[in-house]
Amino acid sequence: MSKEVDSYKLGNIQVTITESDKPNKLHVDCNDGTYHSEFTVRRYEYDNYKRHMNQKITTAYKNQYENS
């Protein structure tokens, strides 16, 4: 099992960051109870652009509800 790096809520979206099998990559898992998304990011991006990543996650989930 991958080690958890961080876990937090973005409104109703639960975000969990874990280590990935690839060096310097992190696995991002997002779930709001209806939609689930997961992707990988470089550790550098997470460390330096976390706010931007969170904005993209929030916008993507908002778009899911608008397009449904």
C-alpha positions in Angstrom: 0.0 0.0 0.0 1.3 3.5 -0.9 2.2 5.9 1.9 -0.2 8.8 2.3 1.4 12.2 1.9 -1.6 14.4 2.5 -5.4 14.3 2.7 -7.8 17.3 2.7 -11.2 18.5 1.6 -11.8 21.0 -1.2 -15.4 21.9 -0.4 -17.2 18.5 -0.8 -14.3 16.9 -2.7 -12.0 14.6 -0.7 -8.4 14.8 -2.0 -5.9 12.1 -1.0 -2.2 12.3 -2.1 -0.1 9.2 -1.9 3.3 8.1 -3.1 3.3 6.4 -6.5 5.4 3.5 -7.8 7.4 6.0 -9.9 10.1 8.1 -8.3 9.3 11.7 -7.8 5.6 11.1 -8.7 2.5 11.4 -6.5 -0.9 9.8 -7.0 -3.8 12.2 -6.5 -7.2 10.7 -5.8 -10.3 12.9 -5.8 -13.9 11.9 -4.8 -17.0 13.9 -4.0 -19.3 10.9 -3.6 -20.6 11.2 -7.2 -17.5 11.7 -9.3 -14.1 10.0 -8.9 -10.9 11.1 -10.5 -7.3 10.2 -10.1 -4.1 11.3 -11.8 -0.4 11.6 -11.1 1.7 14.7 -10.6 5.4 15.3 -10.1 6.4 16.0 -6.5 7.8 19.4 -7.7 4.4 20.4 -9.1 2.6 19.3 -5.9 5.1 21.2 -3.7 5.2 24.4 -5.7 1.8 24.5 -7.5 -0.6 23.0 -5.1 -2.9 26.0 -5.2 -3.1 25.8 -9.0 -3.7 22.1 -8.9 -6.6 22.6 -6.4 -8.2 25.2 -8.6 -8.1 22.8 -11.6 -9.6 20.1 -9.5 -12.4 22.4 -8.3 -13.1 23.7 -11.8 -13.2 20.1 -13.3 -15.7 18.9 -10.7 -17.9 22.0 -11.2 -17.8 21.4 -14.9 -18.9 17.8 -14.4 -22.1 19.0 -12.7 -22.8 21.7 -15.3 -22.4 19.2 -18.2 -24.6 16.5 -16.6 
